[in-house]
Amino acid sequence: MNTSDGVMPTARKSARALLGRDPVRELVPRDINVSARWHTHDFPSPLARWNSHPEFEIHLITKSHGNFIVGDHIGTFGPGHLAMVGADLPHDWISEPGDGAVIVERDVVFQFRRSWIDDCAAFLPELHELDALMARAMRGIEFSGRTALQGAQQLRSIGGSSGMSRLSNIFTLLQTLNDAPSEELRLLSNDWLPVPTDAHTATIVSDAISYVLDNLHTGVLMSEAASIAGMSSSAFSKYFKRASGHTFRDVVKQMRLTQACKMLQHSNTAVSTIASEVGYDNLSNFNRQFLSEYGCTPRQFRNRQGLPRSP
């Protein structure tokens, strides 16, 4: 998991509340008069929460600083922060408003379904040029430099236009993001959990992940995950590897360490307690696994965030 420095007190407290929770499934309303949804919202707002939805989202912060979470990535943002989030990828932007102030129109958001692009591409094959952008967005993309400046302006333009002019602004924005040079984009979330391609496989993998999340602190057994799937342990092991591209053991390890990173960054809970809460009975083993994955110890990771040291 990649993180950035500069965590702020209220943002940290709010992010901590997300730990262990599944993202809220957001229902994005549809308007039959437009192809996709453009809107702004304040912070705090019912729309500003840890959520996921089947729509792709292009998201701009206009005011304030804070922390954002996309998948398993935690970073910082300021005005002009532009990101694209893929379908069903959990995300949240948490500002430090100060004294309960409302930040008016903090966010500009454009949301659309992949099926809309695919349907258009059936008649406009040039749109297949966007396939690479769609694939990268499944990990979340953060834009910078000229791409972010131009993208922000074009995103705003969508809201003030209609008809053919609106469509032109939409596709201009998508082209700008698609053409971003490598030095002006960064992929955010790890891709260790690919999206399954069929409903049955998606259910098997989703149920297994839910089981892991629910039992990180009490212990995770592949035999129990296999039982939930109605399979033997050996059959489940092979099926899970084929469906997700990773072994069940590797996914459990990644989820434990990702959860530990969030707790280290957003709390001053003792490292030994965090190790236990994410399923490591042996502190030395936890430190060794963390060092192997992130190149630093849990305490070193926490110190980089500027948090108070735990006992």
Summary of the structure (lengths in Angstrom):
residues: 311
radius of gyration: 20.5
end to end distance: 24.2
largest distance: 62.6
contacts: 947
relative contact order: 0.13
helix: 47%
strand: 17%
